[in-house]
Amino acid sequence: MDMTLTTPQGPFLLRQATPEDTPGLLALWQAAFGRAPDPQLWAWKYAGPWGNHTTVAQAPDGRIAVAFPTVPMPVRLEGAPALLELAMDSASHPEFRTLFLGRRGLFAATARLHFAQATARGVLGLYGFPGVRHFRLGALLLGYQACHTQPALWSGTPRPRLWPRLRLRPAHPEDLPALARLDATLGPATASCRTATFLKWRFLDHPSQAYRLWQVRRFTGALVGYLATRSVDQATRVVDLLLPPDPRLVGAALAALAKATHAPLQLWLAGPHPLRPVLQAAGLA
């Protein structure tokens, strides 16, 4: 579903991007953000397991003037499978930003076409993490809405307690199907689907962030969950975890993690997260 937008500078073609547009998209990024994108990170984002959907506005001279990319994300919403799309790296070329302003601008027209095409694909919604200026413009022009959860950074070293004894082992690709089966039974009712494909892409294949994926096992060898971490400012930041809803097990896993990494822990939690009392009991604040 392409469309043409007539402007004083000639007709702009709004359409879906193709692999042949990659050089033009990279050039747009350079012009919009003043730096060249990392080619490996670009490929990880947009040539990953689920591909991408990118709507562009092509200028009369062939350059990409606007890009609105999203990546499909299989999720669970209240326990039911659904499809959302993660919006990243939206950009408009500085040369064309004042060509029709506000709701009649190139960026707004490109985004609205993308929204219509996403609806036709069966996507329930789009989400992202825009900067302050982008969010304000999106709220004004395109109906962006904020998720009203204020994140907080928890940090500290778990206190020694009489928790169950657990072992942490590095997770390798051959371990991921077992972790994915745990997600199918223990995962939150509303969350991204932690399939083996997702876990490998998100944590083992990232080209620039060094993540560690840990299996959490009892001393009997029974698998009880996983932790995903990375090092940040001499601390171990937990970026994802899946464990039974047992405060003693969660506390024991965090204590084992602090011991294994010889570093204090950090976790970002949004709003009234159910882990808050567990972290407080473990001595984090």
DRENDO-1510 file (C-alpha; in Angstrom, 1 decimal, always signed):
<recs>
REC; n; res; u; v; w
REC; 1; MET; +0.0; +0.0; +0.0 .
REC; 2; ASP; +2.2; +2.8; -1.3 .
REC; 3; MET; +1.1; +6.4; -1.5 .
REC; 4; THR; +2.5; +9.6; -3.0 .
REC; 5; LEU; +2.7; +12.9; -1.1 .
REC; 6; THR; +2.9; +16.0; -3.4 .
REC; 7; THR; +5.1; +18.7; -2.1 .
REC; 8; PRO; +6.7; +22.0; -3.4 .
REC; 9; GLN; +9.9; +19.9; -3.9 .
REC; 10; GLY; +8.1; +17.3; -6.0 .
REC; 11; PRO; +6.4; +14.0; -5.2 .
REC; 12; PHE; +7.6; +11.9; -2.3 .
REC; 13; LEU; +6.9; +8.2; -2.5 .
REC; 14; LEU; +5.8; +6.6; +0.8 .
REC; 15; ARG; +6.4; +2.8; +0.7 .
REC; 16; GLN; +7.8; -0.3; +2.4 .
REC; 17; ALA; +11.6; -0.5; +2.4 .
REC; 18; THR; +13.4; -3.4; +0.7 .
REC; 19; PRO; +16.9; -4.8; +1.4 .
REC; 20; GLU; +18.2; -2.7; -1.5 .
REC; 21; ASP; +17.3; +0.4; +0.6 .
REC; 22; THR; +20.0; -0.4; +3.3 .
REC; 23; PRO; +22.6; +2.0; +1.9 .
REC; 24; GLY; +20.0; +4.8; +1.8 .
REC; 25; LEU; +18.8; +4.0; +5.3 .
REC; 26; LEU; +22.4; +4.1; +6.6 .
REC; 27; ALA; +23.0; +7.4; +4.9 .
REC; 28; LEU; +19.8; +8.8; +6.5 .
REC; 29; TRP; +21.0; +7.7; +9.9 .
REC; 30; GLN; +24.3; +9.5; +9.3 .
REC; 31; ALA; +22.5; +12.7; +8.2 .
REC; 32; ALA; +19.9; +12.6; +11.0 .
REC; 33; PHE; +22.1; +11.6; +14.0 .
REC; 34; GLY; +25.5; +12.9; +12.9 .
REC; 35; ARG; +27.3; +9.6; +13.1 .
REC; 36; ALA; +27.5; +6.4; +11.2 .
REC; 37; PRO; +25.6; +3.4; +12.6 .
REC; 38; ASP; +27.4; +0.3; +13.6 .
REC; 39; PRO; +26.8; -2.2; +10.7 .
REC; 40; GLN; +26.9; -5.2; +13.0 .
REC; 41; LEU; +24.4; -3.7; +15.4 .
REC; 42; TRP; +22.2; -2.6; +12.5 .
REC; 43; ALA; +22.1; -6.2; +11.1 .
REC; 44; TRP; +21.4; -7.6; +14.6 .
REC; 45; LYS; +18.4; -5.3; +15.0 .
REC; 46; TYR; +16.9; -5.5; +11.5 .
REC; 47; ALA; +18.0; -8.8; +10.0 .
REC; 48; GLY; +17.3; -10.8; +13.1 .
REC; 49; PRO; +14.9; -13.8; +13.5 .
REC; 50; TRP; +11.7; -11.7; +12.9 .
REC; 51; GLY; +13.1; -9.3; +10.3 .
REC; 52; ASN; +11.7; -5.8; +10.2 .
REC; 53; HIS; +9.0; -3.6; +8.7 .
REC; 54; THR; +10.2; -0.2; +7.7 .
REC; 55; THR; +8.2; +2.5; +6.0 .
REC; 56; VAL; +10.1; +5.2; +4.2 .
REC; 57; ALA; +9.5; +8.4; +2.4 .
REC; 58; GLN; +11.6; +8.5; -0.8 .
REC; 59; ALA; +12.5; +12.0; -2.1 .
REC; 60; PRO; +12.3; +12.8; -5.8 .
REC; 61; ASP; +16.1; +12.4; -6.1 .
REC; 62; GLY; +15.9; +8.9; -4.7 .
REC; 63; ARG; +17.2; +9.6; -1.2 .
REC; 64; ILE; +15.4; +8.2; +1.8 .
REC; 65; ALA; +14.0; +11.3; +3.6 .
REC; 66; VAL; +12.2; +9.6; +6.4 .
REC; 67; ALA; +12.3; +6.1; +7.9 .
REC; 68; PHE; +10.0; +4.5; +10.5 .
REC; 69; PRO; +11.3; +1.0; +11.3 .
REC; 70; THR; +9.8; -1.6; +13.6 .
REC; 71; VAL; +10.7; -5.1; +14.6 .
REC; 72; PRO; +8.0; -7.8; +15.3 .
REC; 73; MET; +7.9; -9.1; +18.8 .
REC; 74; PRO; +5.8; -12.2; +19.7 .
REC; 75; VAL; +4.3; -11.6; +23.2 .
REC; 76; ARG; +1.8; -12.9; +25.6 .
REC; 77; LEU; -1.0; -10.5; +26.6 .
REC; 78; GLU; -2.9; -11.8; +29.6 .
REC; 79; GLY; -1.8; -15.3; +28.7 .
REC; 80; ALA; -2.9; -15.1; +25.0 .
REC; 81; PRO; -0.4; -15.0; +22.2 .
REC; 82; ALA; -0.2; -11.7; +20.3 .
REC; 83; LEU; +2.1; -9.7; +18.1 .
REC; 84; LEU; +3.5; -6.3; +18.9 .
REC; 85; GLU; +6.1; -4.3; +17.1 .
REC; 86; LEU; +9.1; -2.5; +18.7 .
REC; 87; ALA; +9.8; +0.9; +17.1 .
REC; 88; MET; +13.4; +1.9; +16.9 .
REC; 89; ASP; +15.6; +4.5; +15.1 .
REC; 90; SER; +12.9; +6.6; +13.5 .
REC; 91; ALA; +14.6; +9.3; +11.6 .
REC; 92; SER; +14.0; +12.2; +9.2 .
REC; 93; HIS; +16.6; +13.9; +7.1 .
REC; 94; PRO; +17.4; +17.5; +8.3 .
REC; 95; GLU; +17.0; +18.8; +4.7 .
REC; 96; PHE; +13.3; +17.8; +4.7 .
REC; 97; ARG; +12.2; +18.4; +8.3 .
REC; 98; THR; +10.4; +21.7; +7.5 .
REC; 99; LEU; +8.7; +20.4; +4.4 .
REC; 100; PHE; +5.1; +20.6; +5.6 .
REC; 101; LEU; +5.0; +21.0; +9.3 .
REC; 102; GLY; +2.9; +19.3; +12.0 .
REC; 103; ARG; +0.3; +16.7; +11.1 .
REC; 104; ARG; +1.0; +17.4; +7.4 .
REC; 105; GLY; +4.7; +16.7; +7.7 .
REC; 106; LEU; +6.6; +13.9; +6.0 .
REC; 107; PHE; +7.4; +12.1; +9.2 .
REC; 108; ALA; +3.8; +12.2; +10.5 .
REC; 109; ALA; +2.5; +10.9; +7.1 .
REC; 110; THR; +5.1; +8.1; +7.0 .
REC; 111; ALA; +4.3; +7.1; +10.6 .
REC; 112; ARG; +0.5; +7.1; +9.9 .
REC; 113; LEU; +1.0; +4.9; +6.8 .
REC; 114; HIS; +3.2; +2.5; +8.9 .
REC; 115; PHE; +0.4; +2.3; +11.6 .
REC; 116; ALA; -2.2; +1.5; +9.0 .
REC; 117; GLN; +0.0; -1.3; +7.5 .
REC; 118; ALA; +0.8; -2.7; +10.9 .
REC; 119; THR; -2.9; -3.0; +11.7 .
REC; 120; ALA; -3.4; -4.8; +8.4 .
REC; 121; ARG; -0.6; -7.2; +9.5 .
REC; 122; GLY; -2.6; -8.1; +12.6 .
REC; 123; VAL; -0.3; -6.1; +15.0 .
REC; 124; LEU; -2.1; -5.2; +18.2 .
REC; 125; GLY; +0.1; -2.2; +19.0 .
REC; 126; LEU; +3.5; -0.5; +18.7 .
REC; 127; TYR; +5.8; +0.4; +21.6 .
REC; 128; GLY; +9.2; +2.0; +22.0 .
REC; 129; PHE; +11.6; +4.0; +24.1 .
REC; 130; PRO; +11.7; +7.5; +22.4 .
REC; 131; GLY; +13.7; +10.4; +23.7 .
REC; 132; VAL; +11.9; +13.3; +25.4 .
REC; 133; ARG; +11.6; +15.5; +22.3 .
REC; 134; HIS; +10.5; +12.6; +20.1 .
REC; 135; PHE; +7.9; +11.5; +22.6 .
REC; 136; ARG; +6.5; +15.0; +22.9 .
REC; 137; LEU; +6.2; +15.3; +19.1 .
REC; 138; GLY; +4.7; +11.8; +18.9 .
REC; 139; ALA; +2.1; +12.6; +21.6 .
REC; 140; LEU; +1.1; +15.8; +19.8 .
REC; 141; LEU; +1.0; +14.5; +16.2 .
REC; 142; LEU; +0.5; +10.7; +16.4 .
REC; 143; GLY; -1.2; +9.8; +19.7 .
REC; 144; TYR; +1.8; +8.4; +21.5 .
REC; 145; GLN; +0.9; +7.4; +25.1 .
REC; 146; ALA; +3.2; +6.9; +28.1 .
REC; 147; CYS; +3.1; +3.7; +30.1 .
REC; 148; HIS; +2.6; +5.0; +33.6 .
REC; 149; THR; +5.3; +3.0; +35.4 .
REC; 150; GLN; +8.1; +4.8; +37.0 .
REC; 151; PRO; +11.2; +2.6; +37.0 .
REC; 152; ALA; +13.6; +2.5; +39.9 .
REC; 153; LEU; +17.2; +1.1; +40.1 .
REC; 154; TRP; +17.7; -1.3; +43.0 .
REC; 155; SER; +21.2; -2.1; +44.0 .
REC; 156; GLY; +23.2; -3.8; +46.8 .
REC; 157; THR; +24.7; -7.1; +47.9 .
REC; 158; PRO; +22.3; -9.7; +49.2 .
REC; 159; ARG; +22.5; -10.5; +52.9 .
REC; 160; PRO; +23.5; -14.0; +53.9 .
REC; 161; ARG; +20.4; -15.9; +54.8 .
REC; 162; LEU; +19.2; -19.5; +55.2 .
REC; 163; TRP; +18.0; -19.7; +51.6 .
REC; 164; PRO; +17.9; -22.9; +49.5 .
REC; 165; ARG; +21.3; -23.8; +48.0 .
REC; 166; LEU; +21.4; -23.1; +44.3 .
REC; 167; ARG; +24.0; -23.3; +41.6 .
REC; 168; LEU; +24.5; -21.0; +38.6 .
REC; 169; ARG; +25.8; -22.4; +35.3 .
REC; 170; PRO; +26.5; -20.6; +32.1 .
REC; 171; ALA; +23.7; -21.2; +29.5 .
REC; 172; HIS; +24.8; -22.3; +26.0 .
REC; 173; PRO; +22.7; -22.6; +22.8 .
REC; 174; GLU; +21.9; -26.2; +23.5 .
REC; 175; ASP; +20.4; -25.2; +26.9 .
REC; 176; LEU; +17.9; -22.7; +25.5 .
REC; 177; PRO; +15.0; -25.0; +24.7 .
REC; 178; ALA; +14.8; -26.0; +28.4 .
REC; 179; LEU; +14.8; -22.4; +29.4 .
REC; 180; ALA; +12.1; -21.7; +26.9 .
REC; 181; ARG; +10.0; -24.5; +28.3 .
REC; 182; LEU; +10.2; -22.9; +31.7 .
REC; 183; ASP; +9.0; -19.6; +30.3 .
REC; 184; ALA; +6.0; -21.4; +28.8 .
REC; 185; THR; +5.0; -22.5; +32.4 .
REC; 186; LEU; +6.5; -19.9; +34.7 .
REC; 187; GLY; +6.5; -16.7; +32.5 .
REC; 188; PRO; +4.4; -13.7; +33.4 .
REC; 189; ALA; +0.9; -13.5; +31.8 .
REC; 190; THR; +2.0; -10.4; +29.9 .
REC; 191; ALA; +5.6; -10.4; +28.6 .
REC; 192; SER; +7.7; -11.1; +25.6 .
REC; 193; CYS; +7.8; -14.8; +24.7 .
REC; 194; ARG; +11.2; -16.1; +25.8 .
REC; 195; THR; +11.6; -18.7; +23.1 .
REC; 196; ALA; +14.9; -20.3; +22.5 .
REC; 197; THR; +15.2; -18.1; +19.4 .
REC; 198; PHE; +14.5; -15.0; +21.4 .
REC; 199; LEU; +17.0; -15.9; +24.1 .
REC; 200; LYS; +19.7; -16.6; +21.6 .
REC; 201; TRP; +19.1; -13.4; +19.6 .
REC; 202; ARG; +18.7; -11.2; +22.7 .
REC; 203; PHE; +21.6; -12.4; +24.9 .
REC; 204; LEU; +24.0; -14.7; +23.1 .
REC; 205; ASP; +24.2; -13.0; +19.6 .
REC; 206; HIS; +24.3; -9.3; +20.6 .
REC; 207; PRO; +27.3; -7.8; +18.7 .
REC; 208; SER; +28.3; -5.1; +21.2 .
REC; 209; GLN; +26.9; -5.9; +24.6 .
REC; 210; ALA; +28.5; -8.8; +26.6 .
REC; 211; TYR; +25.6; -10.5; +28.3 .
REC; 212; ARG; +25.9; -13.6; +30.4 .
REC; 213; LEU; +23.0; -16.0; +30.6 .
REC; 214; TRP; +22.9; -18.2; +33.7 .
REC; 215; GLN; +21.0; -21.4; +34.4 .
REC; 216; VAL; +19.7; -21.5; +38.0 .
REC; 217; ARG; +19.7; -25.1; +39.3 .
REC; 218; ARG; +19.3; -26.8; +42.6 .
REC; 219; PHE; +22.2; -28.9; +43.9 .
REC; 220; THR; +20.2; -31.9; +42.6 .
REC; 221; GLY; +20.6; -30.5; +39.1 .
REC; 222; ALA; +17.0; -29.6; +38.7 .
REC; 223; LEU; +16.5; -26.5; +36.5 .
REC; 224; VAL; +14.5; -23.8; +38.3 .
REC; 225; GLY; +15.1; -20.6; +36.2 .
REC; 226; TYR; +17.6; -18.3; +34.5 .
REC; 227; LEU; +19.2; -14.9; +35.0 .
REC; 228; ALA; +20.6; -12.6; +32.2 .
REC; 229; THR; +23.2; -10.1; +33.3 .
REC; 230; ARG; +25.8; -7.7; +32.1 .
REC; 231; SER; +28.6; -5.7; +33.9 .
REC; 232; VAL; +27.9; -2.0; +34.5 .
REC; 233; ASP; +30.1; +0.3; +36.5 .
REC; 234; GLN; +31.7; -2.6; +38.5 .
REC; 235; ALA; +28.3; -4.0; +39.3 .
REC; 236; THR; +26.3; -6.9; +37.9 .
REC; 237; ARG; +23.1; -5.7; +36.4 .
REC; 238; VAL; +20.3; -8.2; +36.1 .
REC; 239; VAL; +18.5; -7.4; +32.8 .
REC; 240; ASP; +16.1; -10.4; +32.7 .
REC; 241; LEU; +15.2; -13.2; +35.1 .
REC; 242; LEU; +12.7; -16.1; +35.2 .
REC; 243; LEU; +12.2; -17.8; +38.5 .
REC; 244; PRO; +9.3; -19.4; +40.4 .
REC; 245; PRO; +7.3; -16.9; +42.5 .
REC; 246; ASP; +9.0; -18.0; +45.7 .
REC; 247; PRO; +10.8; -15.2; +47.6 .
REC; 248; ARG; +13.3; -17.7; +49.1 .
REC; 249; LEU; +14.3; -19.0; +45.7 .
REC; 250; VAL; +14.6; -15.6; +44.2 .
REC; 251; GLY; +16.7; -14.4; +47.1 .
REC; 252; ALA; +18.9; -17.5; +46.9 .
REC; 253; ALA; +19.4; -17.0; +43.1 .
REC; 254; LEU; +20.5; -13.4; +43.6 .
REC; 255; ALA; +22.8; -14.3; +46.5 .
REC; 256; ALA; +24.4; -17.0; +44.3 .
REC; 257; LEU; +24.8; -14.4; +41.5 .
REC; 258; ALA; +26.5; -11.9; +43.7 .
REC; 259; LYS; +28.9; -14.6; +44.9 .
REC; 260; ALA; +29.6; -15.9; +41.4 .
REC; 261; THR; +30.4; -12.4; +40.0 .
REC; 262; HIS; +32.0; -10.9; +43.1 .
REC; 263; ALA; +30.1; -7.7; +42.5 .
REC; 264; PRO; +27.1; -5.9; +43.9 .
REC; 265; LEU; +23.8; -6.3; +42.0 .
REC; 266; GLN; +21.6; -3.9; +40.2 .
REC; 267; LEU; +18.1; -4.4; +38.9 .
REC; 268; TRP; +15.6; -1.9; +37.2 .
REC; 269; LEU; +12.1; -2.5; +38.3 .
REC; 270; ALA; +9.0; -0.7; +37.0 .
REC; 271; GLY; +6.3; +0.6; +39.3 .
REC; 272; PRO; +4.8; -1.7; +42.0 .
REC; 273; HIS; +6.8; -4.8; +40.8 .
REC; 274; PRO; +6.1; -8.0; +42.8 .
REC; 275; LEU; +9.9; -8.4; +43.3 .
REC; 276; ARG; +10.1; -5.3; +45.5 .
REC; 277; PRO; +9.5; -7.1; +48.8 .
REC; 278; VAL; +11.9; -9.8; +47.8 .
REC; 279; LEU; +14.7; -7.4; +47.0 .
REC; 280; GLN; +14.0; -5.6; +50.3 .
REC; 281; ALA; +14.2; -8.8; +52.2 .
REC; 282; ALA; +17.5; -9.6; +50.4 .
REC; 283; GLY; +19.0; -6.3; +51.5 .
REC; 284; LEU; +18.8; -4.4; +48.3 .
REC; 285; ALA; +17.5; -0.8; +48.2 .
</recs>
